């Protein structure tokens, strides 16, 4: 089993989130910061791509 496959399997089994791209990780970090600041907003995708 490859090293990356082992890592993915271990994180899934332990229910630990993992991110495969730097941009994905950055988006999650921004969301966590917004949640902690109390400024997290939920909007439909159509508002982003109108």
trRosetta pair geometry for C-beta under 8 A, 3 or more apart (Angstrom, degrees):
i j d omega theta_ij theta_ji phi_ij phi_ji
1 5 5.1 -122 -178 88 90 121
1 6 5.3 111 123 -62 118 91
1 9 7.7 -29 179 3 144 146
2 5 4.5 90 59 9 86 105
2 6 6.9 -148 94 -8 44 86
3 6 5.7 -55 -151 34 30 113
3 7 6.5 31 153 -20 64 105
4 7 5.6 -51 -148 34 35 113
4 8 6.4 36 153 -18 66 103
5 8 5.8 -51 -147 37 33 111
5 9 6.2 33 154 -19 65 108
6 9 5.7 -56 -146 38 29 112
6 10 6.2 29 156 -19 65 108
7 10 5.9 -55 -146 36 28 110
7 11 6.4 25 158 -16 64 107
7 18 7.5 147 144 -142 97 165
8 11 6.0 -59 -148 37 28 107
8 12 6.3 25 156 -16 64 110
8 18 6.9 -142 -115 72 60 150
9 12 5.9 -59 -148 38 29 109
9 13 6.2 25 157 -18 66 110
10 13 5.8 -57 -144 38 29 109
10 14 6.2 11 162 -4 65 113
10 16 8.0 -10 124 39 74 122
11 14 6.1 -67 -142 49 28 99
11 16 4.5 -96 -151 72 77 97
11 17 7.4 -21 174 126 118 6
11 18 4.4 10 170 -25 168 129
12 15 7.4 25 -175 -77 31 38
17 28 7.6 173 135 -144 141 155
19 24 4.2 -174 -164 107 113 113
19 25 4.2 163 88 -69 153 79
19 28 6.3 -137 -68 2 143 140
20 24 6.5 40 51 38 58 151
21 24 4.3 97 61 3 90 104
21 25 6.9 -157 93 -4 50 84
22 25 5.7 -54 -149 38 34 112
22 26 6.2 37 152 -22 66 106
23 26 5.5 -51 -144 36 33 114
23 27 6.4 38 154 -22 64 103
24 27 5.8 -52 -150 32 31 112
24 28 6.6 28 153 -16 63 105
25 28 5.8 -55 -151 37 33 111
25 29 6.4 35 151 -21 66 105
26 29 5.6 -52 -147 35 33 113
26 30 6.5 34 153 -18 65 104
27 30 5.8 -53 -150 36 31 111
27 31 6.4 31 152 -19 64 107
28 31 5.6 -54 -147 37 33 113
28 32 6.3 35 154 -20 66 104
29 32 5.8 -52 -147 35 30 111
29 33 6.4 31 153 -18 63 106
30 33 5.7 -56 -148 37 32 112
30 34 6.3 31 154 -18 66 107
31 34 5.7 -54 -146 38 31 111
31 35 6.2 35 154 -22 65 106
31 40 6.8 58 -161 -119 69 114
32 35 5.6 -53 -147 35 31 114
32 36 6.4 29 155 -16 64 106
33 36 5.9 -56 -148 38 30 109
33 37 6.2 21 155 -13 65 112
34 37 5.8 -61 -143 44 30 107
34 39 5.1 -95 -158 80 80 82
34 40 4.4 113 127 -80 104 72
34 41 7.8 -83 172 7 135 66
35 38 7.7 35 177 -71 29 28
35 40 4.7 22 -84 -44 60 137
37 40 7.9 133 62 -33 80 72
43 47 4.6 -66 160 49 121 147
43 48 7.2 126 104 -39 118 88
44 47 5.5 111 68 -6 72 97
45 48 5.6 -57 -163 34 50 110
45 49 6.3 1 155 16 81 110
46 49 6.4 -80 -139 59 31 82
46 50 6.1 65 160 -76 70 81
47 50 6.1 -9 -139 -33 28 114
